[in-house]
Amino acid sequence: MILAFTLWGVASHAFGAVQDVRADREGGISSIATVIGARATVRFSFFAYLAAGLLVLNAGWPGALAAIAAVPYLAIVGPFWNITDETCEDANKGWKKFIWLNFFAGFVVSLLVIWFAIVR
């Protein structure tokens, strides 16, 4: 579980950096997105969310249900699969959805963790 949620956090941080690639480069700020580019960062983020979801499946019942929470993140990140450094600001649309999703997914995952702790 720790590895899964570490990957989840890394994916979230990486996707959030995509929208700022050009501005960060102009300002001399380094991030995963400025180093490997917007497209590679989106793809890394997608696979990190996917890996996190797959790892959570090993948590046992009912913890494995938290893997479902990865699906909406994949749906948000996926449309930016072919983003370029020049169009990096477009990722802001996905990031805004991502922020709202965090409220809902955080609530659901928190309830699942509590349930998991009670039944174990």
Buried (B, 14 or more C-beta within 10 A) or exposed (E): BEEBBEBBEBBBBBBBBBBBBBEBBEEEEEBBBBEBBBBBBBBBBBBBBBBBBEBBBEBEEBBBBBBBBBEBBBEBBEBBEEBEBEBBBBBBEBBEBBEEBEEEBEEBBEEBBEBBEEEE
